[in-house]
């Protein structure tokens, strides 16, 4: 049975890099969505920023006593791969929850992407997760139009394997475009909020709410045994499942007002001006980090 929201303390946490232009808005949206908890705190783990992210985080810390951040400095020199740095940052959140007395009374942890995906979360959507019949230990978010986060998704039928690894293998058989369609895009299906809860082995979608005991049961790993990038949530959720915890996508926990994929590139015959226009639209809608991330996902060899 879930501890009631009014009696629960929640920690909103996530990694940050070069998100100075919208991190304050994202943190505030998440804190507002958790307004009915007994207490809500936020912790950001920053590294490798070359914009004004640290200045914005400093200002937030000065203006909100419920907010804190930790800067890990420049990690890219010793951790050149993005997923390794993400895992390191998320594990720092885990270590803070376990070891820092400031978070000793936290009951739930909301691990969140802070790059724009959670701008449309609300208190009503969060609170609805406490009125579900399913005995969840982890509940994760959904998006309108299409569920985008297939790389992190593990479901025995829907997406049992790493979609990017599958795509790479398929390219040798059916070519790049068809491989991407079959391995990635075909799995990005529409999940109507009325579909309720879908139990999975792993999911994220930009937001996951964890019972404390479940959160403490795992560890994030961003590289496989061969040093290749993998979604750092996979190892973490594997640990949780082995410990007996249950993970769900809540189709009604919609955290954005549009799907997150960038618009398609223009035909090759179009001018560079048209390409720049499309890029500006993508950056405005999704933020620089997430636009580039999913553009890379669709084009990456």
C-alpha positions, 0 to 999 in steps of 0.5 A: 500500500502506498503511503499517502501523498499528504504524509509523504516527502518526495525528492525531485532529482536529475542530471543537468548539462547545458540546460540553463535556458529552461532548467528553472522552468522545469524544476518549478513545474515539477515542484508545483506538481508535487505541491500536495506532498508533505514536502518536496525537495529538488536536487540537480547533478550538473556536469560539463556545462558550457552555458549559464547552467551553473549560474541559473542553478546558483540563483535557484539555490539562493531563492529556494531553500528546497533546492540544491545542486551538486556540480561534478565539474568536467567529466567528459575527459575521463568519461567521454561517452554520454551514457556513462556520465548520465549513469555517474550523475544518477548514481550520485543522486542515489548516493545522496539519498542513501547517505545524506541526512538531508534526504533521510526522510524522503519516501519517494524519488522522482527521477526526471529529465530537465530538458523540457519534457516535463513542462506539462506535468501537473499535480492532478496527474501525479496524484492520480498515480496514488489512486491506481489498483496496480501495486506499483513500486515504480511508475513512469511517464507517457507522451501524447501521439507516440511513446518515444523512449524505446531505447529504455523500454523493455517489455517481453513482447513489445520491446524485448531487446535494445532497439539500436542494437536491433537496428544495427543488425537489421541494416545489413539485411534491409537497409538503414531506413527500413531498419530504423522503421522496424526497430525504432519507429514501429515501436513508438506507438500511441498509448491512450491515457485510458489504457491505464497501466502497462507493466514493463521490465524497464521504462522511463519517458523522462520521468519515473517515480520510485518508492524509496526502497525500490530506488535504493535497490539498483545501480545505473550503468551506462556502458555494456561489457564491450564499452558500448553506450546503453541506456543507463536505466536498463541495468538499474531497472534490472536490479529492481526487478530481480529484487521483486519490485514492479515497474509500470508505464502509467498511460495517463501520466502524460508529461508533455504536450507533444511527442518528442521526436524532432520534425523530419529533415527537409528533402535534399533539394531544399536550401540550407535556409530551410534546414536551419528553419527546421532546426530552429523549430526543433530547438524551440519545441524540444530544447537543444539537448533533447532535439540533438539526442533524438536526431542522433538516435534516428540518424546514428550509424 
